Amino acid sequence: MFYVYILRCADDTLYTGYTVNLKARVQAHNAGRGAKYTRGRRPVAIVYSRGFRAMGRALTCEYAMKQLTRVEKEALITGWCEKSARRRSGR
């Protein structure tokens, strides 16, 4: 799988990226081995992710997400969190 993700940094900024191993990538960001942007903004927490079977589709999605405004990204995150909560509660 190929993943597109959004991290919330310690300074409340958002970082969007792509990976094939989501858990390892977040650990790398928090260890200072991730993107240069996140090194000084640790710790980071994952607030959104989406998996794809095709790398091209994931990269296209990542590019599109990077074009979103902060308000649009926050709406995407909120919708994802609500959907995840509904799945966990069985609704």
PyMOL commands that set and color helices and strands:
alter all, ss='L'
color gray80, all
select helices_A, chain A and resi 22-30+36-39+55-66+70-89
alter helices_A, ss='H'
color red, helices_A
select strands_A, chain A and resi 2-8+14-19+45-52
alter strands_A, ss='S'
color yellow, strands_A
deselect
rebuild
show_as cartoon
